[in-house]
Amino acid sequence: MRISLFAGGGRGDGAGGIARTGLESARNPLTPAARMRTGRWSAASGLRSIRPPRSSRSRTPVMVAGWARVRRAAEGRAEPHGRRRRATTDERGVIMVRAIEYRSFGGPEVLEMVEVPESAPGPGRVRIAVRAAGLNPVDWKIFSGMMGGDAPAAPQGVGRDYAGVVDAVGEGVDSLAAGDAVLGTVRSVPGRGTAPGTLTERLVIAADEVVPKPEALDFVRAASLGVVAETACGALRALGVTAGDVLVVSAASGGVGSMAVQLAAHAGADVIGIAGKANLDYIRSLGATAIAYGEGLEERVRAAAPAPVTKLLDCHGPQYVDLALALGLDPAAIATIVPAPPSIAKGARATGGRDARPREDLRGVAGLVADGAVRVTVARVRPFDIDAVREAYTELRGGHVRGKLVIEMA
């Protein structure tokens, strides 16, 4: 029996959202514990987004040498308990922590490692010792100026996704305590407002934006989930994907695409994933029919589909909106996470995080990954030094990264 993961929430359904999250299928049976966890996901989260004012603080550029260290595998390994970097203090005895920031638009070369005073959490907030931070394409699009807006008037943080351990709580916080392992994603986008970046050793954030980390989920994979989980959940919700749908996903080997493929398959949909030839076996391993992009794509999709295609999620660009229309889909059955003007002009729905249920979606996906029902692919893990961070964003800008790039703090 297949139970819909994203019942309702399609165009015209104002309530939208996840009706049930338990999945029982021949392909991916869940344990009773998994069903209990996903059942908790269906409850309303009551998320309240808080955007605190950015405090004024001194910043000192610091040169950080590359670390000779063993990079452990990102999946299936217990967390190590090795020595961690000791905090430094300035001449006044103030504890300083490292962070990545930028002061002008440009390529990865504008990023710099700085030391900033450690902040105490205010009311309703917690401070997290960040263990790992996941990188996303939106990060470099912001610090490059590609997203528009004026050049930064003050140094800006970088990064949205994180996992770590709470080390201090502010007044009025009773849902979390020091020592709790957590994960999350910054609600407002760093560089476009007052949000902090997650490429830092200490992150102060609203307590009700934080999700408990399942014990079975390591910090690297936990830090990989935020943006991709919420974007994929929001997109599938916007399309109203249910059992019986035949869904086409473009750029299916990317972070969002691979997550959407798996969640849609778990919901009982038949999924066709479009990717490059080198990634076709990977797409099949996620539970989808794999199709290579290129000339004759429409004919290959029609031949591979077990029934007429009912919906398409574009994770790449306008040419896949054209494909959807050629397949006979109504614009209401087409959604894109790349809202290019040509796609919107043809009626495709811009979707993603805007249709997510923040925190609720992330908690649910984290539970599924911890149980092994859904997998997150980590392409590479790099250390927290300036050269490694710049190299990671250079790789991310080049595209064709299978899975996630993660920065791990020492």
C-alpha positions in Angstrom: 0.0 0.0 0.0 1.3 3.4 -0.9 0.3 6.5 1.1 0.5 9.9 -0.4 3.3 12.1 1.1 2.0 15.3 -0.5 -1.8 15.0 -0.5 -3.4 18.3 -1.5 -1.5 21.5 -1.9 -1.7 21.7 -5.6 -2.7 24.8 -7.5 -6.1 25.9 -6.3 -5.7 24.2 -2.9 -5.2 27.0 -0.5 -4.6 24.7 2.5 -2.0 22.7 0.7 0.5 20.4 2.5 1.3 17.0 3.7 -1.7 15.0 4.8 0.2 11.9 5.8 3.8 11.0 5.7 3.9 7.3 6.5 4.9 5.2 3.5 4.4 1.5 3.1 5.6 0.3 -0.3 7.2 -2.8 -1.6 10.2 -0.7 -2.8 10.9 1.1 0.5 9.1 -0.4 3.5 9.5 1.7 6.6 10.0 0.3 10.1 7.3 1.0 12.8 9.8 3.5 14.3 10.0 5.3 11.0 6.2 5.4 10.7 6.0 6.9 14.2 8.6 9.5 13.3 6.9 10.5 10.0 3.6 10.6 11.8 5.0 13.3 14.1 6.0 15.2 10.9 2.3 15.6 9.9 1.5 17.8 12.9 1.5 21.6 12.4 4.8 23.1 13.4 3.6 26.6 14.2 6.9 28.1 12.9 7.5 31.7 13.8 10.2 33.3 11.7 12.3 35.8 13.7 14.8 38.1 11.9 17.0 39.7 14.5 19.0 42.9 14.0 22.6 42.3 13.1 24.8 43.4 16.0 27.7 45.8 15.4 30.9 44.0 15.9 34.6 44.3 15.1 36.1 42.1 12.5 39.7 41.1 12.1 40.8 39.3 8.9 42.7 36.2 9.8 44.9 34.0 7.6 44.2 30.3 8.2 46.6 27.7 6.9 45.2 24.5 5.2 44.8 21.7 7.6 46.4 18.3 7.0 43.6 16.0 8.1 41.9 12.8 7.3 38.5 13.3 5.7 36.1 10.7 6.9 33.2 9.3 4.9 30.0 11.3 5.1 27.6 8.4 5.5 27.3 5.4 7.8 30.0 6.4 10.2 29.8 7.1 13.9 30.7 10.6 15.0 34.4 10.9 16.1 35.4 12.5 19.3 38.7 14.0 18.3 40.3 17.2 19.6 38.5 20.4 18.5 40.0 23.8 17.9 40.3 25.9 21.0 38.7 29.3 21.0 41.0 32.3 20.9 40.8 35.5 22.8 41.8 39.1 21.8 43.9 41.4 23.9 40.9 42.3 26.1 40.1 38.7 26.8 37.1 38.5 24.5 36.4 35.1 23.0 36.8 35.2 19.2 35.4 32.8 16.7 36.0 32.4 13.0 33.5 33.2 10.3 33.4 33.6 6.5 32.2 37.0 5.2 32.4 39.2 2.2 32.5 43.0 1.8 31.8 43.4 -2.0 30.3 41.4 -4.8 32.4 39.0 -6.8 33.6 35.5 -7.2 34.8 33.2 -4.4 37.9 35.4 -4.1 35.8 38.1 -2.3 35.3 35.6 0.6 37.5 36.1 3.6 38.0 34.4 7.0 37.6 36.8 9.9 37.5 36.6 13.6 34.5 38.1 15.4 33.6 38.3 19.1 31.5 35.4 20.3 27.9 36.5 20.9 25.5 35.5 23.7 22.0 34.4 22.7 19.2 36.8 23.5 15.6 36.0 24.6 14.1 33.2 22.5 17.4 32.4 20.9 20.2 29.7 21.1 23.8 29.6 20.3 25.0 26.6 18.3 28.6 25.3 18.0 28.5 24.5 14.3 29.9 21.2 13.4 29.2 21.2 9.6 27.6 23.6 7.1 26.1 22.6 3.7 26.7 24.8 0.6 24.0 25.7 -1.8 24.0 27.4 -5.3 22.1 30.4 -3.8 25.1 31.2 -1.7 27.4 32.1 -4.6 24.5 33.7 -6.5 24.1 36.1 -3.6 27.8 37.0 -2.9 28.4 37.4 -6.7 25.7 40.0 -7.0 23.7 37.8 -9.4 20.6 38.1 -7.2 20.6 41.9 -7.7 20.5 44.6 -5.0 23.0 47.1 -3.8 26.5 46.2 -2.9 26.8 45.3 0.8 27.1 48.3 3.1 28.5 46.0 5.9 30.2 42.6 6.0 27.8 39.8 5.1 27.7 36.2 6.3 27.6 33.2 3.9 25.7 29.9 4.1 22.2 28.7 5.1 22.4 25.1 6.2 24.0 23.8 9.4 24.2 21.1 12.0 25.8 21.4 15.4 25.4 21.3 19.2 23.6 23.9 21.3 26.1 25.4 23.7 24.0 28.3 25.2 20.3 29.2 25.4 18.7 32.6 25.9 15.9 33.6 28.3 12.6 31.9 27.7 13.9 28.9 25.7 12.7 25.7 27.2 12.5 23.5 24.1 16.3 23.1 23.8 19.2 22.8 26.3 23.0 23.0 26.1 24.3 19.7 24.6 21.4 19.1 22.3 22.4 18.1 18.7 20.4 20.1 16.1 20.2 21.0 12.5 18.5 23.7 10.5 18.5 26.3 7.8 18.6 30.1 8.1 15.1 31.3 7.3 16.0 34.7 5.7 18.8 34.6 3.1 22.2 35.7 4.3 23.3 38.8 2.3 19.8 39.9 1.7 18.7 41.3 5.0 20.0 40.7 8.5 20.4 37.0 8.6 23.7 35.4 9.9 25.7 33.0 7.7 26.3 29.5 8.8 29.9 29.3 7.8 31.0 30.2 11.3 32.1 28.4 14.4 29.2 29.8 16.5 25.7 30.6 15.2 23.1 32.5 17.2 19.6 31.9 15.9 15.9 31.8 17.0 15.2 28.6 19.0 12.0 27.9 17.0 13.9 27.7 13.8 16.0 24.7 15.1 15.2 21.0 14.5 16.5 18.2 16.8 19.0 16.0 15.0 18.1 12.3 15.0 20.7 10.3 16.8 21.3 8.0 13.7 22.0 11.0 11.5 25.6 12.3 11.4 26.4 16.0 11.4 27.7 16.0 7.8 24.5 14.6 6.3 22.4 16.6 8.7 24.0 19.8 7.4 23.2 18.7 3.8 19.4 18.7 4.3 18.0 22.2 4.9 17.6 23.9 1.6 17.2 20.8 -0.5 14.6 19.2 1.8 12.4 22.3 2.1 12.7 23.1 -1.6 11.8 19.6 -2.7 8.9 19.3 -0.2 7.6 22.7 -1.2 7.8 21.9 -4.9 6.0 18.6 -4.6 3.4 20.1 -2.4 2.8 22.9 -5.0 2.3 20.2 -7.7 0.1 18.1 -5.4 2.1 14.9 -6.3 0.3 11.8 -5.2 0.2 8.0 -5.8 -0.6 7.4 -9.5 1.1 10.5 -10.8 3.7 10.1 -13.5 6.2 12.9 -12.6 9.2 14.1 -14.7 12.0 15.7 -12.8 14.8 17.6 -14.7 18.3 17.9 -13.2 17.4 14.9 -11.2 20.9 14.2 -10.0 21.3 17.5 -8.3 20.7 18.2 -4.6 17.0 19.3 -4.9 16.3 17.0 -7.9 17.6 13.8 -6.2 15.6 14.6 -3.1 12.4 15.3 -5.1 12.8 12.1 -7.0 13.0 10.0 -3.8 10.2 11.8 -1.9 7.9 11.5 -5.0 8.7 7.8 -5.3 7.9 7.4 -1.6 4.6 9.1 -2.2 3.8 6.4 -4.7 4.4 8.3 -7.9 6.2 6.9 -11.0 9.2 9.2 -11.5 11.2 9.8 -14.6 14.5 11.6 -13.8 16.4 13.5 -16.5 20.2 13.8 -16.1 23.5 13.4 -18.0 24.5 10.0 -19.1 27.1 9.7 -16.3 24.4 10.0 -13.7 21.8 7.6 -15.1 22.7 4.7 -12.8 22.6 7.0 -9.9 19.0 8.1 -10.8 18.0 4.5 -11.1 19.4 3.8 -7.6 17.0 6.5 -6.2 14.0 4.6 -7.5 13.3 6.5 -10.8 13.4 5.7 -14.5 16.5 7.5 -15.8 16.5 9.4 -19.1 19.5 11.2 -20.6 18.9 14.8 -21.8 19.7 15.8 -25.3 18.1 15.5 -28.8 15.0 13.3 -29.0 14.2 13.8 -25.3 10.5 14.1 -25.7 10.3 10.8 -27.6 12.4 9.0 -24.9 10.2 10.3 -22.1 7.1 9.2 -23.9 8.6 5.8 -24.5 9.7 5.4 -20.9 6.5 6.6 -19.2 4.3 3.8 -17.9 1.3 6.1 -18.5 0.8 9.6 -19.8 3.0 12.1 -17.9 0.8 14.1 -15.4 3.3 16.6 -13.9 6.8 18.0 -14.4 9.1 19.6 -11.9 11.9 21.7 -13.5 15.1 22.0 -11.5 17.2 23.3 -14.4 15.7 25.9 -16.8 13.1 27.0 -19.4 13.8 24.2 -21.9 12.1 21.8 -19.6 9.0 23.9 -19.3 8.9 23.7 -23.1 9.3 19.9 -22.8 6.3 19.8 -20.4 4.1 21.7 -22.8 5.2 19.5 -25.7 4.1 16.5 -23.6 0.7 18.0 -23.4 0.7 19.2 -19.8 -1.4 22.1 -18.7 0.7 24.9 -17.2 -1.0 24.1 -13.8 0.8 20.8 -13.9 4.3 22.4 -14.4 6.4 23.8 -11.6 10.0 25.2 -11.6 12.5 26.1 -8.9 14.4 28.2 -11.5 11.9 31.0 -12.1 13.3 32.4 -15.3 11.0 34.9 -17.1 10.4 32.6 -20.1 9.1 29.8 -17.8 6.8 32.1 -15.9 5.5 33.7 -19.1 4.4 30.2 -20.2 2.5 29.6 -17.1 4.8 27.5 -15.0 4.5 27.9 -11.3 7.5 29.2 -9.4 7.9 27.1 -6.4 10.4 25.7 -3.8 11.0 27.0 -0.4 8.1 29.5 -0.7 5.7 26.5 -0.6 7.6 24.7 2.2 6.4 24.2 5.7 9.6 25.3 7.4 10.9 23.1 10.2 8.1 20.6 9.8 9.4 19.5 6.4 13.0 19.5 7.5 12.1 17.4 10.6 10.3 14.9 8.5 13.0 14.5 5.9 15.7 14.2 8.6 13.7 11.3 10.1 13.4 9.6 6.8 17.2 9.9 6.1 18.0 8.7 9.6 15.8 5.6 9.1 17.4 4.9 5.7 14.2 5.4 3.8 15.7 8.4 1.9 19.3 9.0 1.3 21.3 12.2 0.9 24.4 12.1 -1.3 27.4 14.1 -0.1 29.8 14.7 -3.0 32.7 16.1 -0.9 33.6 17.2 2.6 36.1 20.1 3.0 37.8 21.6 6.0 36.9 25.1 7.4 39.7 27.1 5.9 39.5 29.9 3.4 41.2 28.1 0.5 38.9 25.1 0.9 35.8 27.2 1.1 36.7 29.2 -2.0 37.5 26.0 -3.9 34.2 24.5 -2.9 32.2 27.4 -4.2 34.3 27.4 -7.4 33.3 23.8 -7.9 29.6 24.5 -7.1 29.5 27.4 -9.6 30.7 25.0 -12.3 27.6 22.9 -11.9 27.2 19.1 -12.4 28.0 18.4 -8.8 26.2 15.1 -7.8 24.9 15.7 -4.3 26.1 18.2 -1.7 29.3 19.9 -0.8 29.8 20.3 2.9 32.3 22.3 5.1 33.2 20.5 8.3 34.5 22.5 11.3 37.5 21.1 13.2 
